[in-house]
Amino acid sequence: MKKLYFYTYFTFIFTFILLFIFSPNSFAAYPKLIVTLTDAFQSIENWLIKISTPAAAVAVGTGVFMKKFSFGDEERLRMGKKIIRGSLFSYAFLISIDLILSTINLLLS
């Protein structure tokens, strides 16, 4: 009979400890590796956005100058238009990816 009381008491205490003490600390938190990876991807994304703005401006400027100083050469005119169009599309793509990722992050939070 003493063993039955002991096992019942032990089961009750173990369940109490498991449910009320350990669960808020272990089950509701993100692992440290996931937090580190999330922060790393966030910093990479911010870095790409900061770098892409001047890069797009330089590419558009290069295309404009190429068109301006083509002196009637058809190939340079086409290449300048291609550079301008490509850089603007790439920059719009990066900005839209940032918008989509922030929306997904907002929905998951």
Backbone as XML, in Angstrom:
<?xml version="1.0"?>
<chain id="A" units="angstrom">
  <residue number="1" name="MET">
    <atom name="N" x="0.809" y="-1.190" z="0.000"/>
    <atom name="CA" x="0.000" y="0.000" z="0.000"/>
    <atom name="C" x="0.859" y="1.264" z="0.000"/>
  </residue>
  <residue number="2" name="LYS">
    <atom name="N" x="2.002" y="1.198" z="0.694"/>
    <atom name="CA" x="2.890" y="2.349" z="0.714"/>
    <atom name="C" x="3.460" y="2.626" z="-0.675"/>
  </residue>
  <residue number="3" name="LYS">
    <atom name="N" x="3.728" y="1.570" z="-1.425"/>
    <atom name="CA" x="4.251" y="1.756" z="-2.776"/>
    <atom name="C" x="3.222" y="2.454" z="-3.663"/>
  </residue>
  <residue number="4" name="LEU">
    <atom name="N" x="1.980" y="2.112" z="-3.523"/>
    <atom name="CA" x="0.934" y="2.734" z="-4.318"/>
    <atom name="C" x="0.835" y="4.229" z="-4.016"/>
  </residue>
  <residue number="5" name="TYR">
    <atom name="N" x="0.902" y="4.599" z="-2.758"/>
    <atom name="CA" x="0.892" y="6.012" z="-2.386"/>
    <atom name="C" x="2.135" y="6.732" z="-2.915"/>
  </residue>
  <residue number="6" name="PHE">
    <atom name="N" x="3.244" y="6.061" z="-2.806"/>
    <atom name="CA" x="4.491" y="6.668" z="-3.291"/>
    <atom name="C" x="4.424" y="6.922" z="-4.793"/>
  </residue>
  <residue number="7" name="TYR">
    <atom name="N" x="4.006" y="5.921" z="-5.559"/>
    <atom name="CA" x="3.933" y="6.084" z="-7.016"/>
    <atom name="C" x="2.878" y="7.118" z="-7.420"/>
  </residue>
  <residue number="8" name="THR">
    <atom name="N" x="1.766" y="7.162" z="-6.710"/>
    <atom name="CA" x="0.742" y="8.159" z="-7.000"/>
    <atom name="C" x="1.266" y="9.568" z="-6.696"/>
  </residue>
  <residue number="9" name="TYR">
    <atom name="N" x="1.891" y="9.716" z="-5.556"/>
    <atom name="CA" x="2.462" y="10.994" z="-5.177"/>
    <atom name="C" x="3.561" y="11.416" z="-6.159"/>
  </residue>
  <residue number="10" name="PHE">
    <atom name="N" x="4.438" y="10.470" z="-6.492"/>
    <atom name="CA" x="5.515" y="10.751" z="-7.431"/>
    <atom name="C" x="4.961" y="11.154" z="-8.799"/>
  </residue>
  <residue number="11" name="THR">
    <atom name="N" x="3.954" y="10.475" z="-9.302"/>
    <atom name="CA" x="3.331" y="10.800" z="-10.581"/>
    <atom name="C" x="2.690" y="12.186" z="-10.543"/>
  </residue>
  <residue number="12" name="PHE">
    <atom name="N" x="2.017" y="12.509" z="-9.451"/>
    <atom name="CA" x="1.404" y="13.818" z="-9.309"/>
    <atom name="C" x="2.457" y="14.924" z="-9.306"/>
  </residue>
  <residue number="13" name="ILE">
    <atom name="N" x="3.512" y="14.761" z="-8.542"/>
    <atom name="CA" x="4.578" y="15.767" z="-8.459"/>
    <atom name="C" x="5.287" y="15.890" z="-9.812"/>
  </residue>
  <residue number="14" name="PHE">
    <atom name="N" x="5.560" y="14.752" z="-10.444"/>
    <atom name="CA" x="6.237" y="14.778" z="-11.743"/>
    <atom name="C" x="5.379" y="15.497" z="-12.791"/>
  </residue>
  <residue number="15" name="THR">
    <atom name="N" x="4.092" y="15.222" z="-12.804"/>
    <atom name="CA" x="3.186" y="15.881" z="-13.750"/>
    <atom name="C" x="3.106" y="17.370" z="-13.464"/>
  </residue>
  <residue number="16" name="PHE">
    <atom name="N" x="3.045" y="17.728" z="-12.206"/>
    <atom name="CA" x="3.005" y="19.135" z="-11.820"/>
    <atom name="C" x="4.265" y="19.856" z="-12.291"/>
  </residue>
  <residue number="17" name="ILE">
    <atom name="N" x="5.410" y="19.258" z="-12.048"/>
    <atom name="CA" x="6.670" y="19.867" z="-12.465"/>
    <atom name="C" x="6.740" y="19.965" z="-13.981"/>
  </residue>
  <residue number="18" name="LEU">
    <atom name="N" x="6.346" y="18.904" z="-14.661"/>
    <atom name="CA" x="6.436" y="18.885" z="-16.119"/>
    <atom name="C" x="5.505" y="19.908" z="-16.765"/>
  </residue>
  <residue number="19" name="LEU">
    <atom name="N" x="4.286" y="20.004" z="-16.280"/>
    <atom name="CA" x="3.312" y="20.882" z="-16.916"/>
    <atom name="C" x="3.456" y="22.352" z="-16.544"/>
  </residue>
  <residue number="20" name="PHE">
    <atom name="N" x="3.771" y="22.633" z="-15.315"/>
    <atom name="CA" x="3.719" y="24.021" z="-14.864"/>
    <atom name="C" x="5.069" y="24.703" z="-14.712"/>
  </residue>
  <residue number="21" name="ILE">
    <atom name="N" x="6.123" y="23.961" z="-14.648"/>
    <atom name="CA" x="7.429" y="24.592" z="-14.463"/>
    <atom name="C" x="8.254" y="24.561" z="-15.745"/>
  </residue>
  <residue number="22" name="PHE">
    <atom name="N" x="8.335" y="23.404" z="-16.391"/>
    <atom name="CA" x="9.193" y="23.290" z="-17.563"/>
    <atom name="C" x="8.536" y="23.737" z="-18.860"/>
  </residue>
  <residue number="23" name="SER">
    <atom name="N" x="7.240" y="23.624" z="-18.983"/>
    <atom name="CA" x="6.599" y="23.905" z="-20.263"/>
    <atom name="C" x="6.698" y="25.364" z="-20.703"/>
  </residue>
  <residue number="24" name="PRO">
    <atom name="N" x="6.524" y="26.362" z="-19.846"/>
    <atom name="CA" x="6.684" y="27.741" z="-20.348"/>
    <atom name="C" x="8.109" y="28.053" z="-20.783"/>
  </residue>
  <residue number="25" name="ASN">
    <atom name="N" x="9.063" y="27.378" z="-20.190"/>
    <atom name="CA" x="10.453" y="27.664" z="-20.515"/>
    <atom name="C" x="10.950" y="26.903" z="-21.732"/>
  </residue>
  <residue number="26" name="SER">
    <atom name="N" x="10.416" y="25.738" z="-21.989"/>
    <atom name="CA" x="10.983" y="24.937" z="-23.060"/>
    <atom name="C" x="10.095" y="24.826" z="-24.287"/>
  </residue>
  <residue number="27" name="PHE">
    <atom name="N" x="8.794" y="24.725" z="-24.132"/>
    <atom name="CA" x="7.944" y="24.462" z="-25.277"/>
    <atom name="C" x="7.475" y="25.732" z="-25.980"/>
  </residue>
  <residue number="28" name="ALA">
    <atom name="N" x="7.457" y="26.852" z="-25.319"/>
    <atom name="CA" x="6.919" y="28.076" z="-25.906"/>
    <atom name="C" x="7.996" y="28.958" z="-26.522"/>
  </residue>
  <residue number="29" name="ALA">
    <atom name="N" x="9.239" y="28.569" z="-26.436"/>
    <atom name="CA" x="10.323" y="29.417" z="-26.924"/>
    <atom name="C" x="10.931" y="28.829" z="-28.191"/>
  </residue>
  <residue number="30" name="TYR">
    <atom name="N" x="11.550" y="29.716" z="-28.973"/>
    <atom name="CA" x="12.273" y="29.271" z="-30.152"/>
    <atom name="C" x="13.642" y="28.759" z="-29.726"/>
  </residue>
  <residue number="31" name="PRO">
    <atom name="N" x="14.164" y="27.763" z="-30.408"/>
    <atom name="CA" x="15.538" y="27.338" z="-30.115"/>
    <atom name="C" x="16.529" y="28.445" z="-30.478"/>
  </residue>
  <residue number="32" name="LYS">
    <atom name="N" x="17.660" y="28.428" z="-29.830"/>
    <atom name="CA" x="18.642" y="29.483" z="-30.027"/>
    <atom name="C" x="19.163" y="29.504" z="-31.466"/>
  </residue>
  <residue number="33" name="LEU">
    <atom name="N" x="19.289" y="28.344" z="-32.092"/>
    <atom name="CA" x="19.769" y="28.281" z="-33.464"/>
    <atom name="C" x="18.787" y="28.947" z="-34.420"/>
  </residue>
  <residue number="34" name="ILE">
    <atom name="N" x="17.485" y="28.740" z="-34.199"/>
    <atom name="CA" x="16.471" y="29.348" z="-35.065"/>
    <atom name="C" x="16.490" y="30.867" z="-34.919"/>
  </residue>
  <residue number="35" name="VAL">
    <atom name="N" x="16.633" y="31.350" z="-33.704"/>
    <atom name="CA" x="16.699" y="32.798" z="-33.480"/>
    <atom name="C" x="17.934" y="33.383" z="-34.153"/>
  </residue>
  <residue number="36" name="THR">
    <atom name="N" x="19.061" y="32.678" z="-34.046"/>
    <atom name="CA" x="20.295" y="33.147" z="-34.670"/>
    <atom name="C" x="20.156" y="33.180" z="-36.189"/>
  </residue>
  <residue number="37" name="LEU">
    <atom name="N" x="19.582" y="32.126" z="-36.766"/>
    <atom name="CA" x="19.397" y="32.094" z="-38.218"/>
    <atom name="C" x="18.419" y="33.162" z="-38.687"/>
  </residue>
  <residue number="38" name="THR">
    <atom name="N" x="17.353" y="33.373" z="-37.940"/>
    <atom name="CA" x="16.386" y="34.404" z="-38.300"/>
    <atom name="C" x="17.021" y="35.786" z="-38.271"/>
  </residue>
  <residue number="39" name="ASP">
    <atom name="N" x="17.804" y="36.062" z="-37.241"/>
    <atom name="CA" x="18.496" y="37.349" z="-37.164"/>
    <atom name="C" x="19.514" y="37.510" z="-38.292"/>
  </residue>
  <residue number="40" name="ALA">
    <atom name="N" x="20.194" y="36.418" z="-38.646"/>
    <atom name="CA" x="21.179" y="36.484" z="-39.727"/>
    <atom name="C" x="20.496" y="36.772" z="-41.063"/>
  </residue>
  <residue number="41" name="PHE">
    <atom name="N" x="19.385" y="36.081" z="-41.341"/>
    <atom name="CA" x="18.675" y="36.339" z="-42.589"/>
    <atom name="C" x="18.095" y="37.748" z="-42.632"/>
  </residue>
  <residue number="42" name="GLN">
    <atom name="N" x="17.652" y="38.247" z="-41.496"/>
    <atom name="CA" x="17.125" y="39.613" z="-41.438"/>
    <atom name="C" x="18.226" y="40.633" z="-41.723"/>
  </residue>
  <residue number="43" name="SER">
    <atom name="N" x="19.419" y="40.407" z="-41.172"/>
    <atom name="CA" x="20.513" y="41.350" z="-41.429"/>
    <atom name="C" x="20.988" y="41.261" z="-42.877"/>
  </residue>
  <residue number="44" name="ILE">
    <atom name="N" x="20.975" y="40.061" z="-43.461"/>
    <atom name="CA" x="21.343" y="39.917" z="-44.874"/>
    <atom name="C" x="20.326" y="40.627" z="-45.755"/>
  </residue>
  <residue number="45" name="GLU">
    <atom name="N" x="19.050" y="40.487" z="-45.425"/>
    <atom name="CA" x="18.004" y="41.157" z="-46.202"/>
    <atom name="C" x="18.150" y="42.675" z="-46.116"/>
  </residue>
  <residue number="46" name="ASN">
    <atom name="N" x="18.396" y="43.192" z="-44.926"/>
    <atom name="CA" x="18.589" y="44.641" z="-44.774"/>
    <atom name="C" x="19.817" y="45.119" z="-45.549"/>
  </residue>
  <residue number="47" name="TRP">
    <atom name="N" x="20.886" y="44.325" z="-45.520"/>
    <atom name="CA" x="22.104" y="44.676" z="-46.233"/>
    <atom name="C" x="21.850" y="44.704" z="-47.739"/>
  </residue>
  <residue number="48" name="LEU">
    <atom name="N" x="21.113" y="43.728" z="-48.263"/>
    <atom name="CA" x="20.805" y="43.700" z="-49.691"/>
    <atom name="C" x="19.962" y="44.899" z="-50.118"/>
  </residue>
  <residue number="49" name="ILE">
    <atom name="N" x="19.009" y="45.288" z="-49.287"/>
    <atom name="CA" x="18.182" y="46.449" z="-49.618"/>
    <atom name="C" x="19.027" y="47.713" z="-49.616"/>
  </residue>
  <residue number="50" name="LYS">
    <atom name="N" x="19.938" y="47.842" z="-48.642"/>
    <atom name="CA" x="20.784" y="49.039" z="-48.575"/>
    <atom name="C" x="21.762" y="49.104" z="-49.748"/>
  </residue>
  <residue number="51" name="ILE">
    <atom name="N" x="22.246" y="47.968" z="-50.203"/>
    <atom name="CA" x="23.199" y="47.944" z="-51.312"/>
    <atom name="C" x="22.492" y="48.100" z="-52.658"/>
  </residue>
  <residue number="52" name="SER">
    <atom name="N" x="21.279" y="47.568" z="-52.770"/>
    <atom name="CA" x="20.611" y="47.560" z="-54.075"/>
    <atom name="C" x="20.177" y="48.951" z="-54.523"/>
  </residue>
  <residue number="53" name="THR">
    <atom name="N" x="19.891" y="49.837" z="-53.604"/>
    <atom name="CA" x="19.466" y="51.185" z="-53.999"/>
    <atom name="C" x="20.572" y="51.953" z="-54.733"/>
  </residue>
  <residue number="54" name="PRO">
    <atom name="N" x="21.779" y="52.062" z="-54.178"/>
    <atom name="CA" x="22.831" y="52.742" z="-54.947"/>
    <atom name="C" x="23.227" y="51.976" z="-56.206"/>
  </residue>
  <residue number="55" name="ALA">
    <atom name="N" x="23.182" y="50.642" z="-56.152"/>
    <atom name="CA" x="23.541" y="49.865" z="-57.343"/>
    <atom name="C" x="22.554" y="50.126" z="-58.474"/>
  </residue>
  <residue number="56" name="ALA">
    <atom name="N" x="21.263" y="50.204" z="-58.159"/>
    <atom name="CA" x="20.268" y="50.504" z="-59.183"/>
    <atom name="C" x="20.459" y="51.922" z="-59.718"/>
  </residue>
  <residue number="57" name="ALA">
    <atom name="N" x="20.790" y="52.851" z="-58.835"/>
    <atom name="CA" x="21.018" y="54.228" z="-59.282"/>
    <atom name="C" x="22.226" y="54.316" z="-60.211"/>
  </residue>
  <residue number="58" name="VAL">
    <atom name="N" x="23.284" y="53.594" z="-59.901"/>
    <atom name="CA" x="24.469" y="53.591" z="-60.758"/>
    <atom name="C" x="24.147" y="52.949" z="-62.101"/>
  </residue>
  <residue number="59" name="ALA">
    <atom name="N" x="23.388" y="51.848" z="-62.087"/>
    <atom name="CA" x="23.038" y="51.179" z="-63.342"/>
    <atom name="C" x="22.152" y="52.062" z="-64.216"/>
  </residue>
  <residue number="60" name="VAL">
    <atom name="N" x="21.175" y="52.728" z="-63.596"/>
    <atom name="CA" x="20.322" y="53.629" z="-64.384"/>
    <atom name="C" x="21.142" y="54.795" z="-64.920"/>
  </residue>
  <residue number="61" name="GLY">
    <atom name="N" x="22.022" y="55.341" z="-64.114"/>
    <atom name="CA" x="22.889" y="56.428" z="-64.575"/>
    <atom name="C" x="23.789" y="55.992" z="-65.723"/>
  </residue>
  <residue number="62" name="THR">
    <atom name="N" x="24.319" y="54.777" z="-65.636"/>
    <atom name="CA" x="25.156" y="54.250" z="-66.709"/>
    <atom name="C" x="24.346" y="54.101" z="-68.000"/>
  </residue>
  <residue number="63" name="GLY">
    <atom name="N" x="23.128" y="53.599" z="-67.872"/>
    <atom name="CA" x="22.276" y="53.455" z="-69.050"/>
    <atom name="C" x="21.913" y="54.784" z="-69.664"/>
  </residue>
  <residue number="64" name="VAL">
    <atom name="N" x="21.633" y="55.771" z="-68.827"/>
    <atom name="CA" x="21.290" y="57.104" z="-69.329"/>
    <atom name="C" x="22.480" y="57.726" z="-70.047"/>
  </residue>
  <residue number="65" name="PHE">
    <atom name="N" x="23.657" y="57.633" z="-69.439"/>
    <atom name="CA" x="24.842" y="58.184" z="-70.099"/>
    <atom name="C" x="25.180" y="57.426" z="-71.378"/>
  </residue>
  <residue number="66" name="MET">
    <atom name="N" x="24.937" y="56.124" z="-71.384"/>
    <atom name="CA" x="25.192" y="55.348" z="-72.589"/>
    <atom name="C" x="24.258" y="55.791" z="-73.722"/>
  </residue>
  <residue number="67" name="LYS">
    <atom name="N" x="22.995" y="56.048" z="-73.371"/>
    <atom name="CA" x="22.061" y="56.547" z="-74.385"/>
    <atom name="C" x="22.441" y="57.962" z="-74.836"/>
  </residue>
  <residue number="68" name="LYS">
    <atom name="N" x="22.821" y="58.776" z="-73.876"/>
    <atom name="CA" x="23.117" y="60.181" z="-74.170"/>
    <atom name="C" x="24.346" y="60.326" z="-75.069"/>
  </residue>
  <residue number="69" name="PHE">
    <atom name="N" x="25.376" y="59.529" z="-74.799"/>
    <atom name="CA" x="26.626" y="59.649" z="-75.532"/>
    <atom name="C" x="26.796" y="58.538" z="-76.572"/>
  </residue>
  <residue number="70" name="SER">
    <atom name="N" x="25.697" y="58.059" z="-77.110"/>
    <atom name="CA" x="25.793" y="57.022" z="-78.136"/>
    <atom name="C" x="26.112" y="57.615" z="-79.500"/>
  </residue>
  <residue number="71" name="PHE">
    <atom name="N" x="25.808" y="58.880" z="-79.672"/>
    <atom name="CA" x="26.054" y="59.595" z="-80.929"/>
    <atom name="C" x="25.430" y="58.881" z="-82.129"/>
  </residue>
  <residue number="72" name="GLY">
    <atom name="N" x="24.196" y="58.382" z="-81.907"/>
    <atom name="CA" x="23.452" y="57.785" z="-83.005"/>
    <atom name="C" x="23.721" y="56.316" z="-83.243"/>
  </residue>
  <residue number="73" name="ASP">
    <atom name="N" x="24.597" y="55.695" z="-82.453"/>
    <atom name="CA" x="24.869" y="54.263" z="-82.615"/>
    <atom name="C" x="23.678" y="53.468" z="-82.083"/>
  </residue>
  <residue number="74" name="GLU">
    <atom name="N" x="23.050" y="52.697" z="-82.955"/>
    <atom name="CA" x="21.836" y="51.955" z="-82.586"/>
    <atom name="C" x="22.099" y="50.912" z="-81.502"/>
  </residue>
  <residue number="75" name="GLU">
    <atom name="N" x="23.261" y="50.277" z="-81.581"/>
    <atom name="CA" x="23.580" y="49.227" z="-80.607"/>
    <atom name="C" x="23.713" y="49.807" z="-79.199"/>
  </residue>
  <residue number="76" name="ARG">
    <atom name="N" x="24.345" y="50.936" z="-79.078"/>
    <atom name="CA" x="24.494" y="51.565" z="-77.759"/>
    <atom name="C" x="23.158" y="52.085" z="-77.232"/>
  </residue>
  <residue number="77" name="LEU">
    <atom name="N" x="22.307" y="52.566" z="-78.094"/>
    <atom name="CA" x="20.974" y="53.003" z="-77.662"/>
    <atom name="C" x="20.186" y="51.830" z="-77.094"/>
  </residue>
  <residue number="78" name="ARG">
    <atom name="N" x="20.212" y="50.717" z="-77.820"/>
    <atom name="CA" x="19.494" y="49.524" z="-77.329"/>
    <atom name="C" x="20.093" y="49.014" z="-76.028"/>
  </residue>
  <residue number="79" name="MET">
    <atom name="N" x="21.408" y="48.992" z="-75.943"/>
    <atom name="CA" x="22.060" y="48.512" z="-74.730"/>
    <atom name="C" x="21.747" y="49.420" z="-73.542"/>
  </residue>
  <residue number="80" name="GLY">
    <atom name="N" x="21.734" y="50.740" z="-73.767"/>
    <atom name="CA" x="21.379" y="51.677" z="-72.695"/>
    <atom name="C" x="19.959" y="51.464" z="-72.210"/>
  </residue>
  <residue number="81" name="LYS">
    <atom name="N" x="19.023" y="51.269" z="-73.162"/>
    <atom name="CA" x="17.641" y="51.001" z="-72.765"/>
    <atom name="C" x="17.532" y="49.681" z="-71.992"/>
  </residue>
  <residue number="82" name="LYS">
    <atom name="N" x="18.280" y="48.667" z="-72.440"/>
    <atom name="CA" x="18.269" y="47.374" z="-71.752"/>
    <atom name="C" x="18.789" y="47.496" z="-70.326"/>
  </residue>
  <residue number="83" name="ILE">
    <atom name="N" x="19.866" y="48.251" z="-70.169"/>
    <atom name="CA" x="20.454" y="48.423" z="-68.832"/>
    <atom name="C" x="19.474" y="49.148" z="-67.913"/>
  </residue>
  <residue number="84" name="ILE">
    <atom name="N" x="18.847" y="50.200" z="-68.405"/>
    <atom name="CA" x="17.888" y="50.953" z="-67.582"/>
    <atom name="C" x="16.709" y="50.073" z="-67.202"/>
  </residue>
  <residue number="85" name="ARG">
    <atom name="N" x="16.138" y="49.385" z="-68.170"/>
    <atom name="CA" x="14.978" y="48.542" z="-67.917"/>
    <atom name="C" x="15.321" y="47.392" z="-66.958"/>
  </residue>
  <residue number="86" name="GLY">
    <atom name="N" x="16.446" y="46.747" z="-67.201"/>
    <atom name="CA" x="16.849" y="45.626" z="-66.351"/>
    <atom name="C" x="17.117" y="46.037" z="-64.914"/>
  </residue>
  <residue number="87" name="SER">
    <atom name="N" x="17.778" y="47.181" z="-64.744"/>
    <atom name="CA" x="18.074" y="47.615" z="-63.373"/>
    <atom name="C" x="16.802" y="48.032" z="-62.638"/>
  </residue>
  <residue number="88" name="LEU">
    <atom name="N" x="15.879" y="48.679" z="-63.331"/>
    <atom name="CA" x="14.623" y="49.072" z="-62.671"/>
    <atom name="C" x="13.774" y="47.842" z="-62.320"/>
  </residue>
  <residue number="89" name="PHE">
    <atom name="N" x="13.716" y="46.867" z="-63.216"/>
    <atom name="CA" x="12.975" y="45.641" z="-62.911"/>
    <atom name="C" x="13.616" y="44.879" z="-61.744"/>
  </residue>
  <residue number="90" name="SER">
    <atom name="N" x="14.940" y="44.817" z="-61.724"/>
    <atom name="CA" x="15.623" y="44.119" z="-60.632"/>
    <atom name="C" x="15.378" y="44.804" z="-59.297"/>
  </residue>
  <residue number="91" name="TYR">
    <atom name="N" x="15.450" y="46.132" z="-59.298"/>
    <atom name="CA" x="15.216" y="46.869" z="-58.055"/>
    <atom name="C" x="13.764" y="46.714" z="-57.600"/>
  </residue>
  <residue number="92" name="ALA">
    <atom name="N" x="12.828" y="46.761" z="-58.535"/>
    <atom name="CA" x="11.420" y="46.549" z="-58.168"/>
    <atom name="C" x="11.210" y="45.145" z="-57.628"/>
  </residue>
  <residue number="93" name="PHE">
    <atom name="N" x="11.898" y="44.164" z="-58.199"/>
    <atom name="CA" x="11.795" y="42.787" z="-57.710"/>
    <atom name="C" x="12.307" y="42.682" z="-56.286"/>
  </residue>
  <residue number="94" name="LEU">
    <atom name="N" x="13.451" y="43.297" z="-55.990"/>
    <atom name="CA" x="13.989" y="43.247" z="-54.625"/>
    <atom name="C" x="13.067" y="43.940" z="-53.625"/>
  </residue>
  <residue number="95" name="ILE">
    <atom name="N" x="12.509" y="45.066" z="-53.996"/>
    <atom name="CA" x="11.600" y="45.772" z="-53.106"/>
    <atom name="C" x="10.326" y="44.961" z="-52.881"/>
  </residue>
  <residue number="96" name="SER">
    <atom name="N" x="9.822" y="44.326" z="-53.938"/>
    <atom name="CA" x="8.605" y="43.512" z="-53.772"/>
    <atom name="C" x="8.880" y="42.278" z="-52.920"/>
  </residue>
  <residue number="97" name="ILE">
    <atom name="N" x="10.050" y="41.684" z="-53.041"/>
    <atom name="CA" x="10.413" y="40.544" z="-52.185"/>
    <atom name="C" x="10.457" y="40.987" z="-50.730"/>
  </residue>
  <residue number="98" name="ASP">
    <atom name="N" x="11.011" y="42.161" z="-50.464"/>
    <atom name="CA" x="11.031" y="42.685" z="-49.099"/>
    <atom name="C" x="9.615" y="42.894" z="-48.579"/>
  </residue>
  <residue number="99" name="LEU">
    <atom name="N" x="8.741" y="43.409" z="-49.418"/>
    <atom name="CA" x="7.348" y="43.612" z="-49.021"/>
    <atom name="C" x="6.654" y="42.287" z="-48.733"/>
  </residue>
  <residue number="100" name="ILE">
    <atom name="N" x="6.865" y="41.294" z="-49.569"/>
    <atom name="CA" x="6.241" y="39.982" z="-49.378"/>
    <atom name="C" x="6.756" y="39.318" z="-48.103"/>
  </residue>
  <residue number="101" name="LEU">
    <atom name="N" x="8.072" y="39.387" z="-47.870"/>
    <atom name="CA" x="8.634" y="38.772" z="-46.665"/>
    <atom name="C" x="8.154" y="39.461" z="-45.397"/>
  </residue>
  <residue number="102" name="SER">
    <atom name="N" x="8.038" y="40.775" z="-45.419"/>
    <atom name="CA" x="7.544" y="41.466" z="-44.224"/>
    <atom name="C" x="6.066" y="41.152" z="-43.987"/>
  </residue>
  <residue number="103" name="THR">
    <atom name="N" x="5.287" y="40.961" z="-45.056"/>
    <atom name="CA" x="3.881" y="40.581" z="-44.898"/>
    <atom name="C" x="3.763" y="39.188" z="-44.314"/>
  </residue>
  <residue number="104" name="ILE">
    <atom name="N" x="4.571" y="38.260" z="-44.787"/>
    <atom name="CA" x="4.564" y="36.894" z="-44.252"/>
    <atom name="C" x="4.986" y="36.905" z="-42.795"/>
  </residue>
  <residue number="105" name="ASN">
    <atom name="N" x="6.019" y="37.681" z="-42.474"/>
    <atom name="CA" x="6.468" y="37.777" z="-41.090"/>
    <atom name="C" x="5.385" y="38.361" z="-40.187"/>
  </residue>
  <residue number="106" name="LEU">
    <atom name="N" x="4.649" y="39.331" z="-40.693"/>
    <atom name="CA" x="3.564" y="39.937" z="-39.923"/>
    <atom name="C" x="2.440" y="38.932" z="-39.701"/>
  </residue>
  <residue number="107" name="LEU">
    <atom name="N" x="2.135" y="38.146" z="-40.709"/>
    <atom name="CA" x="1.076" y="37.156" z="-40.574"/>
    <atom name="C" x="1.452" y="36.016" z="-39.646"/>
  </residue>
  <residue number="108" name="LEU">
    <atom name="N" x="2.736" y="35.658" z="-39.600"/>
    <atom name="CA" x="3.171" y="34.576" z="-38.728"/>
    <atom name="C" x="3.314" y="35.012" z="-37.282"/>
  </residue>
  <residue number="109" name="SER">
    <atom name="N" x="3.486" y="36.294" z="-37.049"/>
    <atom name="CA" x="3.669" y="36.780" z="-35.670"/>
    <atom name="C" x="2.369" y="36.846" z="-34.918"/>
  </residue>
</chain>
